[in-house]
Amino acid sequence: MSEHNAEGRLDPQGLRLADLARVLSAMGPRPVTVAMLEADIVAGAPVNPDGTVSLVQYAAWLVREMTHRGD
C-alpha cells in the first residue's frame, strides 16, 4: 500500500501500481495502465519488498531498458 507522508502526499519511494499509473499518465503523452506496469515488473522492473514501486528506481530502469534496446 502506498504510504502518505505527514502532509498527506504520496511517497514516491513506495507507490502502489494504481498510484504509479496515475502519476505516469498525468506526466506523459500516453496513458499508463496497471497492466503495463505489471508487464514491466515481469520483465525485471524493480519492486520494493512490500510490492510498491519507487518512482525514481522505476524511471532509472526504464532509461536502462531504452538504452539497451538501442544496442
mmCIF file of the N, C-alpha and C atoms, coordinates in Angstrom:
data_MODEL
# 
_entry.id   MODEL 
# 
loop_
_atom_site.group_PDB 
_atom_site.id 
_atom_site.type_symbol 
_atom_site.label_atom_id 
_atom_site.label_alt_id 
_atom_site.label_comp_id 
_atom_site.label_asym_id 
_atom_site.label_entity_id 
_atom_site.label_seq_id 
_atom_site.pdbx_PDB_ins_code 
_atom_site.Cartn_x 
_atom_site.Cartn_y 
_atom_site.Cartn_z 
_atom_site.occupancy 
_atom_site.B_iso_or_equiv 
_atom_site.pdbx_formal_charge 
_atom_site.auth_seq_id 
_atom_site.auth_comp_id 
_atom_site.auth_asym_id 
_atom_site.auth_atom_id 
_atom_site.pdbx_PDB_model_num 
ATOM 1   N N  . MET A 1 1  ? 0.839  -1.176 0.000   1.00 0.00 ? 1  MET A N  1 
ATOM 2   C CA . MET A 1 1  ? 0.000  0.000  0.000   1.00 0.00 ? 1  MET A CA 1 
ATOM 3   C C  . MET A 1 1  ? 0.882  1.237  0.000   1.00 0.00 ? 1  MET A C  1 
ATOM 4   N N  . SER A 1 2  ? 0.515  2.234  -0.793  1.00 0.00 ? 2  SER A N  1 
ATOM 5   C CA . SER A 1 2  ? 1.280  3.478  -0.817  1.00 0.00 ? 2  SER A CA 1 
ATOM 6   C C  . SER A 1 2  ? 1.165  4.166  0.523   1.00 0.00 ? 2  SER A C  1 
ATOM 7   N N  . GLU A 1 3  ? 2.278  4.661  0.974   1.00 0.00 ? 3  GLU A N  1 
ATOM 8   C CA . GLU A 1 3  ? 2.294  5.410  2.219   1.00 0.00 ? 3  GLU A CA 1 
ATOM 9   C C  . GLU A 1 3  ? 2.174  6.882  1.910   1.00 0.00 ? 3  GLU A C  1 
ATOM 10  N N  . HIS A 1 4  ? 1.532  7.603  2.784   1.00 0.00 ? 4  HIS A N  1 
ATOM 11  C CA . HIS A 1 4  ? 1.436  9.050  2.668   1.00 0.00 ? 4  HIS A CA 1 
ATOM 12  C C  . HIS A 1 4  ? 2.347  9.658  3.716   1.00 0.00 ? 4  HIS A C  1 
ATOM 13  N N  . ASN A 1 5  ? 2.969  10.783 3.370   1.00 0.00 ? 5  ASN A N  1 
ATOM 14  C CA . ASN A 1 5  ? 3.812  11.454 4.343   1.00 0.00 ? 5  ASN A CA 1 
ATOM 15  C C  . ASN A 1 5  ? 2.936  12.292 5.269   1.00 0.00 ? 5  ASN A C  1 
ATOM 16  N N  . ALA A 1 6  ? 3.562  13.053 6.146   1.00 0.00 ? 6  ALA A N  1 
ATOM 17  C CA . ALA A 1 6  ? 2.824  13.829 7.142   1.00 0.00 ? 6  ALA A CA 1 
ATOM 18  C C  . ALA A 1 6  ? 1.869  14.836 6.507   1.00 0.00 ? 6  ALA A C  1 
ATOM 19  N N  . GLU A 1 7  ? 2.179  15.300 5.309   1.00 0.00 ? 7  GLU A N  1 
ATOM 20  C CA . GLU A 1 7  ? 1.318  16.259 4.618   1.00 0.00 ? 7  GLU A CA 1 
ATOM 21  C C  . GLU A 1 7  ? 0.204  15.566 3.832   1.00 0.00 ? 7  GLU A C  1 
ATOM 22  N N  . GLY A 1 8  ? 0.136  14.249 3.871   1.00 0.00 ? 8  GLY A N  1 
ATOM 23  C CA . GLY A 1 8  ? -0.888 13.517 3.148   1.00 0.00 ? 8  GLY A CA 1 
ATOM 24  C C  . GLY A 1 8  ? -0.557 13.264 1.693   1.00 0.00 ? 8  GLY A C  1 
ATOM 25  N N  . ARG A 1 9  ? 0.669  13.492 1.299   1.00 0.00 ? 9  ARG A N  1 
ATOM 26  C CA . ARG A 1 9  ? 1.085  13.266 -0.092  1.00 0.00 ? 9  ARG A CA 1 
ATOM 27  C C  . ARG A 1 9  ? 1.601  11.846 -0.269  1.00 0.00 ? 9  ARG A C  1 
ATOM 28  N N  . LEU A 1 10 ? 1.523  11.365 -1.497  1.00 0.00 ? 10 LEU A N  1 
ATOM 29  C CA . LEU A 1 10 ? 2.047  10.034 -1.808  1.00 0.00 ? 10 LEU A CA 1 
ATOM 30  C C  . LEU A 1 10 ? 3.560  10.020 -1.651  1.00 0.00 ? 10 LEU A C  1 
ATOM 31  N N  . ASP A 1 11 ? 4.086  8.885  -1.245  1.00 0.00 ? 11 ASP A N  1 
ATOM 32  C CA . ASP A 1 11 ? 5.531  8.699  -1.107  1.00 0.00 ? 11 ASP A CA 1 
ATOM 33  C C  . ASP A 1 11 ? 6.073  8.171  -2.433  1.00 0.00 ? 11 ASP A C  1 
ATOM 34  N N  . PRO A 1 12 ? 6.880  8.945  -3.163  1.00 0.00 ? 12 PRO A N  1 
ATOM 35  C CA . PRO A 1 12 ? 7.386  8.485  -4.455  1.00 0.00 ? 12 PRO A CA 1 
ATOM 36  C C  . PRO A 1 12 ? 8.314  7.274  -4.347  1.00 0.00 ? 12 PRO A C  1 
ATOM 37  N N  . GLN A 1 13 ? 8.744  6.941  -3.150  1.00 0.00 ? 13 GLN A N  1 
ATOM 38  C CA . GLN A 1 13 ? 9.604  5.770  -2.967  1.00 0.00 ? 13 GLN A CA 1 
ATOM 39  C C  . GLN A 1 13 ? 8.799  4.494  -2.739  1.00 0.00 ? 13 GLN A C  1 
ATOM 40  N N  . GLY A 1 14 ? 7.487  4.623  -2.600  1.00 0.00 ? 14 GLY A N  1 
ATOM 41  C CA . GLY A 1 14 ? 6.656  3.449  -2.360  1.00 0.00 ? 14 GLY A CA 1 
ATOM 42  C C  . GLY A 1 14 ? 5.241  3.639  -2.865  1.00 0.00 ? 14 GLY A C  1 
ATOM 43  N N  . LEU A 1 15 ? 5.078  3.585  -4.179  1.00 0.00 ? 15 LEU A N  1 
ATOM 44  C CA . LEU A 1 15 ? 3.767  3.786  -4.801  1.00 0.00 ? 15 LEU A CA 1 
ATOM 45  C C  . LEU A 1 15 ? 3.114  2.462  -5.161  1.00 0.00 ? 15 LEU A C  1 
ATOM 46  N N  . ARG A 1 16 ? 1.807  2.358  -4.876  1.00 0.00 ? 16 ARG A N  1 
ATOM 47  C CA . ARG A 1 16 ? 1.054  1.210  -5.386  1.00 0.00 ? 16 ARG A CA 1 
ATOM 48  C C  . ARG A 1 16 ? 1.003  1.348  -6.901  1.00 0.00 ? 16 ARG A C  1 
ATOM 49  N N  . LEU A 1 17 ? 0.799  0.249  -7.599  1.00 0.00 ? 17 LEU A N  1 
ATOM 50  C CA . LEU A 1 17 ? 0.781  0.290  -9.064  1.00 0.00 ? 17 LEU A CA 1 
ATOM 51  C C  . LEU A 1 17 ? -0.297 1.232  -9.588  1.00 0.00 ? 17 LEU A C  1 
ATOM 52  N N  . ALA A 1 18 ? -1.455 1.255  -8.978  1.00 0.00 ? 18 ALA A N  1 
ATOM 53  C CA . ALA A 1 18 ? -2.525 2.152  -9.440  1.00 0.00 ? 18 ALA A CA 1 
ATOM 54  C C  . ALA A 1 18 ? -2.108 3.615  -9.295  1.00 0.00 ? 18 ALA A C  1 
ATOM 55  N N  . ASP A 1 19 ? -1.437 3.935  -8.195  1.00 0.00 ? 19 ASP A N  1 
ATOM 56  C CA . ASP A 1 19 ? -0.974 5.306  -7.988  1.00 0.00 ? 19 ASP A CA 1 
ATOM 57  C C  . ASP A 1 19 ? 0.136  5.659  -8.979  1.00 0.00 ? 19 ASP A C  1 
ATOM 58  N N  . LEU A 1 20 ? 1.052  4.725  -9.200  1.00 0.00 ? 20 LEU A N  1 
ATOM 59  C CA . LEU A 1 20 ? 2.133  4.960  -10.156 1.00 0.00 ? 20 LEU A CA 1 
ATOM 60  C C  . LEU A 1 20 ? 1.569  5.160  -11.560 1.00 0.00 ? 20 LEU A C  1 
ATOM 61  N N  . ALA A 1 21 ? 0.592  4.360  -11.938 1.00 0.00 ? 21 ALA A N  1 
ATOM 62  C CA . ALA A 1 21 ? -0.033 4.509  -13.256 1.00 0.00 ? 21 ALA A CA 1 
ATOM 63  C C  . ALA A 1 21 ? -0.674 5.889  -13.397 1.00 0.00 ? 21 ALA A C  1 
ATOM 64  N N  . ARG A 1 22 ? -1.343 6.355  -12.352 1.00 0.00 ? 22 ARG A N  1 
ATOM 65  C CA . ARG A 1 22 ? -1.959 7.690  -12.398 1.00 0.00 ? 22 ARG A CA 1 
ATOM 66  C C  . ARG A 1 22 ? -0.906 8.786  -12.534 1.00 0.00 ? 22 ARG A C  1 
ATOM 67  N N  . VAL A 1 23 ? 0.176  8.680  -11.760 1.00 0.00 ? 23 VAL A N  1 
ATOM 68  C CA . VAL A 1 23 ? 1.244  9.686  -11.815 1.00 0.00 ? 23 VAL A CA 1 
ATOM 69  C C  . VAL A 1 23 ? 1.872  9.713  -13.206 1.00 0.00 ? 23 VAL A C  1 
ATOM 70  N N  . LEU A 1 24 ? 2.234  8.558  -13.722 1.00 0.00 ? 24 LEU A N  1 
ATOM 71  C CA . LEU A 1 24 ? 2.882  8.499  -15.028 1.00 0.00 ? 24 LEU A CA 1 
ATOM 72  C C  . LEU A 1 24 ? 1.944  8.942  -16.147 1.00 0.00 ? 24 LEU A C  1 
ATOM 73  N N  . SER A 1 25 ? 0.671  8.605  -16.048 1.00 0.00 ? 25 SER A N  1 
ATOM 74  C CA . SER A 1 25 ? -0.299 9.033  -17.058 1.00 0.00 ? 25 SER A CA 1 
ATOM 75  C C  . SER A 1 25 ? -0.444 10.547 -17.064 1.00 0.00 ? 25 SER A C  1 
ATOM 76  N N  . ALA A 1 26 ? -0.422 11.138 -15.885 1.00 0.00 ? 26 ALA A N  1 
ATOM 77  C CA . ALA A 1 26 ? -0.554 12.594 -15.785 1.00 0.00 ? 26 ALA A CA 1 
ATOM 78  C C  . ALA A 1 26 ? 0.677  13.313 -16.324 1.00 0.00 ? 26 ALA A C  1 
ATOM 79  N N  . MET A 1 27 ? 1.830  12.663 -16.259 1.00 0.00 ? 27 MET A N  1 
ATOM 80  C CA . MET A 1 27 ? 3.084  13.289 -16.669 1.00 0.00 ? 27 MET A CA 1 
ATOM 81  C C  . MET A 1 27 ? 3.417  13.080 -18.139 1.00 0.00 ? 27 MET A C  1 
ATOM 82  N N  . GLY A 1 28 ? 2.854  12.064 -18.753 1.00 0.00 ? 28 GLY A N  1 
ATOM 83  C CA . GLY A 1 28 ? 3.283  11.714 -20.106 1.00 0.00 ? 28 GLY A CA 1 
ATOM 84  C C  . GLY A 1 28 ? 2.222  11.934 -21.161 1.00 0.00 ? 28 GLY A C  1 
ATOM 85  N N  . PRO A 1 29 ? 2.612  11.664 -22.395 1.00 0.00 ? 29 PRO A N  1 
ATOM 86  C CA . PRO A 1 29 ? 1.692  11.884 -23.523 1.00 0.00 ? 29 PRO A CA 1 
ATOM 87  C C  . PRO A 1 29 ? 0.665  10.761 -23.706 1.00 0.00 ? 29 PRO A C  1 
ATOM 88  N N  . ARG A 1 30 ? 0.904  9.599  -23.082 1.00 0.00 ? 30 ARG A N  1 
ATOM 89  C CA . ARG A 1 30 ? 0.011  8.453  -23.242 1.00 0.00 ? 30 ARG A CA 1 
ATOM 90  C C  . ARG A 1 30 ? -0.379 7.905  -21.878 1.00 0.00 ? 30 ARG A C  1 
ATOM 91  N N  . PRO A 1 31 ? -1.571 7.318  -21.796 1.00 0.00 ? 31 PRO A N  1 
ATOM 92  C CA . PRO A 1 31 ? -1.977 6.697  -20.534 1.00 0.00 ? 31 PRO A CA 1 
ATOM 93  C C  . PRO A 1 31 ? -1.089 5.495  -20.200 1.00 0.00 ? 31 PRO A C  1 
ATOM 94  N N  . VAL A 1 32 ? -0.823 5.312  -18.932 1.00 0.00 ? 32 VAL A N  1 
ATOM 95  C CA . VAL A 1 32 ? -0.099 4.148  -18.427 1.00 0.00 ? 32 VAL A CA 1 
ATOM 96  C C  . VAL A 1 32 ? -1.087 3.352  -17.586 1.00 0.00 ? 32 VAL A C  1 
ATOM 97  N N  . THR A 1 33 ? -1.146 2.051  -17.825 1.00 0.00 ? 33 THR A N  1 
ATOM 98  C CA . THR A 1 33 ? -2.083 1.202  -17.093 1.00 0.00 ? 33 THR A CA 1 
ATOM 99  C C  . THR A 1 33 ? -1.348 0.319  -16.098 1.00 0.00 ? 33 THR A C  1 
ATOM 100 N N  . VAL A 1 34 ? -2.099 -0.203 -15.153 1.00 0.00 ? 34 VAL A N  1 
ATOM 101 C CA . VAL A 1 34 ? -1.531 -1.153 -14.198 1.00 0.00 ? 34 VAL A CA 1 
ATOM 102 C C  . VAL A 1 34 ? -1.009 -2.373 -14.951 1.00 0.00 ? 34 VAL A C  1 
ATOM 103 N N  . ALA A 1 35 ? -1.724 -2.813 -15.973 1.00 0.00 ? 35 ALA A N  1 
ATOM 104 C CA . ALA A 1 35 ? -1.273 -3.972 -16.762 1.00 0.00 ? 35 ALA A CA 1 
ATOM 105 C C  . ALA A 1 35 ? 0.089  -3.705 -17.400 1.00 0.00 ? 35 ALA A C  1 
ATOM 106 N N  . MET A 1 36 ? 0.307  -2.488 -17.874 1.00 0.00 ? 36 MET A N  1 
ATOM 107 C CA . MET A 1 36 ? 1.607  -2.138 -18.460 1.00 0.00 ? 36 MET A CA 1 
ATOM 108 C C  . MET A 1 36 ? 2.702  -2.209 -17.398 1.00 0.00 ? 36 MET A C  1 
ATOM 109 N N  . LEU A 1 37 ? 2.410  -1.712 -16.211 1.00 0.00 ? 37 LEU A N  1 
ATOM 110 C CA . LEU A 1 37 ? 3.394  -1.751 -15.125 1.00 0.00 ? 37 LEU A CA 1 
ATOM 111 C C  . LEU A 1 37 ? 3.669  -3.188 -14.694 1.00 0.00 ? 37 LEU A C  1 
ATOM 112 N N  . GLU A 1 38 ? 2.624  -4.004 -14.633 1.00 0.00 ? 38 GLU A N  1 
ATOM 113 C CA . GLU A 1 38 ? 2.806  -5.419 -14.273 1.00 0.00 ? 38 GLU A CA 1 
ATOM 114 C C  . GLU A 1 38 ? 3.685  -6.122 -15.300 1.00 0.00 ? 38 GLU A C  1 
ATOM 115 N N  . ALA A 1 39 ? 3.524  -5.804 -16.573 1.00 0.00 ? 39 ALA A N  1 
ATOM 116 C CA . ALA A 1 39 ? 4.368  -6.397 -17.623 1.00 0.00 ? 39 ALA A CA 1 
ATOM 117 C C  . ALA A 1 39 ? 5.819  -5.968 -17.436 1.00 0.00 ? 39 ALA A C  1 
ATOM 118 N N  . ASP A 1 40 ? 6.039  -4.715 -17.061 1.00 0.00 ? 40 ASP A N  1 
ATOM 119 C CA . ASP A 1 40 ? 7.400  -4.248 -16.806 1.00 0.00 ? 40 ASP A CA 1 
ATOM 120 C C  . ASP A 1 40 ? 8.010  -4.969 -15.611 1.00 0.00 ? 40 ASP A C  1 
ATOM 121 N N  . ILE A 1 41 ? 7.212  -5.220 -14.595 1.00 0.00 ? 41 ILE A N  1 
ATOM 122 C CA . ILE A 1 41 ? 7.722  -5.950 -13.419 1.00 0.00 ? 41 ILE A CA 1 
ATOM 123 C C  . ILE A 1 41 ? 8.120  -7.363 -13.812 1.00 0.00 ? 41 ILE A C  1 
ATOM 124 N N  . VAL A 1 42 ? 7.315  -8.010 -14.629 1.00 0.00 ? 42 VAL A N  1 
ATOM 125 C CA . VAL A 1 42 ? 7.662  -9.349 -15.122 1.00 0.00 ? 42 VAL A CA 1 
ATOM 126 C C  . VAL A 1 42 ? 8.967  -9.295 -15.913 1.00 0.00 ? 42 VAL A C  1 
ATOM 127 N N  . ALA A 1 43 ? 9.181  -8.178 -16.629 1.00 0.00 ? 43 ALA A N  1 
ATOM 128 C CA . ALA A 1 43 ? 10.385 -8.002 -17.438 1.00 0.00 ? 43 ALA A CA 1 
ATOM 129 C C  . ALA A 1 43 ? 11.598 -7.572 -16.620 1.00 0.00 ? 43 ALA A C  1 
ATOM 130 N N  . GLY A 1 44 ? 11.409 -7.341 -15.313 1.00 0.00 ? 44 GLY A N  1 
ATOM 131 C CA . GLY A 1 44 ? 12.552 -7.036 -14.457 1.00 0.00 ? 44 GLY A CA 1 
ATOM 132 C C  . GLY A 1 44 ? 12.557 -5.695 -13.768 1.00 0.00 ? 44 GLY A C  1 
ATOM 133 N N  . ALA A 1 45 ? 11.491 -4.907 -13.904 1.00 0.00 ? 45 ALA A N  1 
ATOM 134 C CA . ALA A 1 45 ? 11.436 -3.615 -13.216 1.00 0.00 ? 45 ALA A CA 1 
ATOM 135 C C  . ALA A 1 45 ? 11.516 -3.837 -11.707 1.00 0.00 ? 45 ALA A C  1 
ATOM 136 N N  . PRO A 1 46 ? 12.205 -2.959 -11.000 1.00 0.00 ? 46 PRO A N  1 
ATOM 137 C CA . PRO A 1 46 ? 12.389 -3.149 -9.557  1.00 0.00 ? 46 PRO A CA 1 
ATOM 138 C C  . PRO A 1 46 ? 11.096 -2.913 -8.767  1.00 0.00 ? 46 PRO A C  1 
ATOM 139 N N  . VAL A 1 47 ? 10.931 -3.727 -7.727  1.00 0.00 ? 47 VAL A N  1 
ATOM 140 C CA . VAL A 1 47 ? 9.772  -3.640 -6.846  1.00 0.00 ? 47 VAL A CA 1 
ATOM 141 C C  . VAL A 1 47 ? 10.274 -3.684 -5.405  1.00 0.00 ? 47 VAL A C  1 
ATOM 142 N N  . ASN A 1 48 ? 9.685  -2.877 -4.558  1.00 0.00 ? 48 ASN A N  1 
ATOM 143 C CA . ASN A 1 48 ? 10.012 -2.911 -3.136  1.00 0.00 ? 48 ASN A CA 1 
ATOM 144 C C  . ASN A 1 48 ? 9.505  -4.209 -2.510  1.00 0.00 ? 48 ASN A C  1 
ATOM 145 N N  . PRO A 1 49 ? 10.065 -4.619 -1.375  1.00 0.00 ? 49 PRO A N  1 
ATOM 146 C CA . PRO A 1 49 ? 9.615  -5.855 -0.726  1.00 0.00 ? 49 PRO A CA 1 
ATOM 147 C C  . PRO A 1 49 ? 8.109  -5.893 -0.428  1.00 0.00 ? 49 PRO A C  1 
ATOM 148 N N  . ASP A 1 50 ? 7.500  -4.728 -0.219  1.00 0.00 ? 50 ASP A N  1 
ATOM 149 C CA . ASP A 1 50 ? 6.066  -4.696 0.086   1.00 0.00 ? 50 ASP A CA 1 
ATOM 150 C C  . ASP A 1 50 ? 5.191  -4.634 -1.161  1.00 0.00 ? 50 ASP A C  1 
ATOM 151 N N  . GLY A 1 51 ? 5.800  -4.726 -2.354  1.00 0.00 ? 51 GLY A N  1 
ATOM 152 C CA . GLY A 1 51 ? 5.053  -4.718 -3.598  1.00 0.00 ? 51 GLY A CA 1 
ATOM 153 C C  . GLY A 1 51 ? 4.849  -3.345 -4.205  1.00 0.00 ? 51 GLY A C  1 
ATOM 154 N N  . THR A 1 52 ? 5.269  -2.304 -3.514  1.00 0.00 ? 52 THR A N  1 
ATOM 155 C CA . THR A 1 52 ? 5.184  -0.958 -4.068  1.00 0.00 ? 52 THR A CA 1 
ATOM 156 C C  . THR A 1 52 ? 6.380  -0.717 -4.983  1.00 0.00 ? 52 THR A C  1 
ATOM 157 N N  . VAL A 1 53 ? 6.336  0.391  -5.696  1.00 0.00 ? 53 VAL A N  1 
ATOM 158 C CA . VAL A 1 53 ? 7.405  0.716  -6.647  1.00 0.00 ? 53 VAL A CA 1 
ATOM 159 C C  . VAL A 1 53 ? 7.918  2.124  -6.365  1.00 0.00 ? 53 VAL A C  1 
ATOM 160 N N  . SER A 1 54 ? 9.236  2.265  -6.399  1.00 0.00 ? 54 SER A N  1 
ATOM 161 C CA . SER A 1 54 ? 9.860  3.580  -6.280  1.00 0.00 ? 54 SER A CA 1 
ATOM 162 C C  . SER A 1 54 ? 9.829  4.248  -7.646  1.00 0.00 ? 54 SER A C  1 
ATOM 163 N N  . LEU A 1 55 ? 9.274  5.447  -7.695  1.00 0.00 ? 55 LEU A N  1 
ATOM 164 C CA . LEU A 1 55 ? 9.218  6.193  -8.954  1.00 0.00 ? 55 LEU A CA 1 
ATOM 165 C C  . LEU A 1 55 ? 10.616 6.410  -9.520  1.00 0.00 ? 55 LEU A C  1 
ATOM 166 N N  . VAL A 1 56 ? 11.576 6.740  -8.668  1.00 0.00 ? 56 VAL A N  1 
ATOM 167 C CA . VAL A 1 56 ? 12.946 7.004  -9.121  1.00 0.00 ? 56 VAL A CA 1 
ATOM 168 C C  . VAL A 1 56 ? 13.593 5.727  -9.661  1.00 0.00 ? 56 VAL A C  1 
ATOM 169 N N  . GLN A 1 57 ? 13.466 4.630  -8.937  1.00 0.00 ? 57 GLN A N  1 
ATOM 170 C CA . GLN A 1 57 ? 14.069 3.378  -9.399  1.00 0.00 ? 57 GLN A CA 1 
ATOM 171 C C  . GLN A 1 57 ? 13.404 2.876  -10.677 1.00 0.00 ? 57 GLN A C  1 
ATOM 172 N N  . TYR A 1 58 ? 12.101 3.046  -10.773 1.00 0.00 ? 58 TYR A N  1 
ATOM 173 C CA . TYR A 1 58 ? 11.387 2.629  -11.982 1.00 0.00 ? 58 TYR A CA 1 
ATOM 174 C C  . TYR A 1 58 ? 11.830 3.466  -13.182 1.00 0.00 ? 58 TYR A C  1 
ATOM 175 N N  . ALA A 1 59 ? 11.947 4.778  -12.996 1.00 0.00 ? 59 ALA A N  1 
ATOM 176 C CA . ALA A 1 59 ? 12.392 5.653  -14.084 1.00 0.00 ? 59 ALA A CA 1 
ATOM 177 C C  . ALA A 1 59 ? 13.799 5.274  -14.533 1.00 0.00 ? 59 ALA A C  1 
ATOM 178 N N  . ALA A 1 60 ? 14.688 4.987  -13.583 1.00 0.00 ? 60 ALA A N  1 
ATOM 179 C CA . ALA A 1 60 ? 16.053 4.578  -13.930 1.00 0.00 ? 60 ALA A CA 1 
ATOM 180 C C  . ALA A 1 60 ? 16.032 3.260  -14.707 1.00 0.00 ? 60 ALA A C  1 
ATOM 181 N N  . TRP A 1 61 ? 15.186 2.337  -14.304 1.00 0.00 ? 61 TRP A N  1 
ATOM 182 C CA . TRP A 1 61 ? 15.066 1.061  -15.016 1.00 0.00 ? 61 TRP A CA 1 
ATOM 183 C C  . TRP A 1 61 ? 14.592 1.294  -16.445 1.00 0.00 ? 61 TRP A C  1 
ATOM 184 N N  . LEU A 1 62 ? 13.587 2.183  -16.612 1.00 0.00 ? 62 LEU A N  1 
ATOM 185 C CA . LEU A 1 62 ? 13.093 2.479  -17.957 1.00 0.00 ? 62 LEU A CA 1 
ATOM 186 C C  . LEU A 1 62 ? 14.197 3.043  -18.851 1.00 0.00 ? 62 LEU A C  1 
ATOM 187 N N  . VAL A 1 63 ? 15.007 3.942  -18.309 1.00 0.00 ? 63 VAL A N  1 
ATOM 188 C CA . VAL A 1 63 ? 16.108 4.528  -19.086 1.00 0.00 ? 63 VAL A CA 1 
ATOM 189 C C  . VAL A 1 63 ? 17.090 3.438  -19.499 1.00 0.00 ? 63 VAL A C  1 
ATOM 190 N N  . ARG A 1 64 ? 17.434 2.552  -18.551 1.00 0.00 ? 64 ARG A N  1 
ATOM 191 C CA . ARG A 1 64 ? 18.351 1.434  -18.890 1.00 0.00 ? 64 ARG A CA 1 
ATOM 192 C C  . ARG A 1 64 ? 17.754 0.560  -19.988 1.00 0.00 ? 64 ARG A C  1 
ATOM 193 N N  . GLU A 1 65 ? 16.478 0.261  -19.873 1.00 0.00 ? 65 GLU A N  1 
ATOM 194 C CA . GLU A 1 65 ? 15.817 -0.576 -20.882 1.00 0.00 ? 65 GLU A CA 1 
ATOM 195 C C  . GLU A 1 65 ? 15.836 0.103  -22.251 1.00 0.00 ? 65 GLU A C  1 
ATOM 196 N N  . MET A 1 66 ? 15.570 1.393  -22.287 1.00 0.00 ? 66 MET A N  1 
ATOM 197 C CA . MET A 1 66 ? 15.575 2.116  -23.557 1.00 0.00 ? 66 MET A CA 1 
ATOM 198 C C  . MET A 1 66 ? 16.980 2.147  -24.150 1.00 0.00 ? 66 MET A C  1 
ATOM 199 N N  . THR A 1 67 ? 17.989 2.295  -23.316 1.00 0.00 ? 67 THR A N  1 
ATOM 200 C CA . THR A 1 67 ? 19.377 2.314  -23.772 1.00 0.00 ? 67 THR A CA 1 
ATOM 201 C C  . THR A 1 67 ? 19.772 0.961  -24.344 1.00 0.00 ? 67 THR A C  1 
ATOM 202 N N  . HIS A 1 68 ? 19.385 -0.117 -23.660 1.00 0.00 ? 68 HIS A N  1 
ATOM 203 C CA . HIS A 1 68 ? 19.755 -1.455 -24.124 1.00 0.00 ? 68 HIS A CA 1 
ATOM 204 C C  . HIS A 1 68 ? 19.028 -1.836 -25.405 1.00 0.00 ? 68 HIS A C  1 
ATOM 205 N N  . ARG A 1 69 ? 17.835 -1.348 -25.599 1.00 0.00 ? 69 ARG A N  1 
ATOM 206 C CA . ARG A 1 69 ? 17.101 -1.638 -26.842 1.00 0.00 ? 69 ARG A CA 1 
ATOM 207 C C  . ARG A 1 69 ? 17.775 -1.026 -28.041 1.00 0.00 ? 69 ARG A C  1 
ATOM 208 N N  . GLY A 1 70 ? 18.533 0.036  -27.810 1.00 0.00 ? 70 GLY A N  1 
ATOM 209 C CA . GLY A 1 70 ? 19.220 0.713  -28.901 1.00 0.00 ? 70 GLY A CA 1 
ATOM 210 C C  . GLY A 1 70 ? 20.520 0.030  -29.311 1.00 0.00 ? 70 GLY A C  1 
ATOM 211 N N  . ASP A 1 71 ? 20.969 -0.962 -28.537 1.00 0.00 ? 71 ASP A N  1 
ATOM 212 C CA . ASP A 1 71 ? 22.220 -1.665 -28.853 1.00 0.00 ? 71 ASP A CA 1 
ATOM 213 C C  . ASP A 1 71 ? 22.077 -2.631 -29.992 1.00 0.00 ? 71 ASP A C  1 
# 
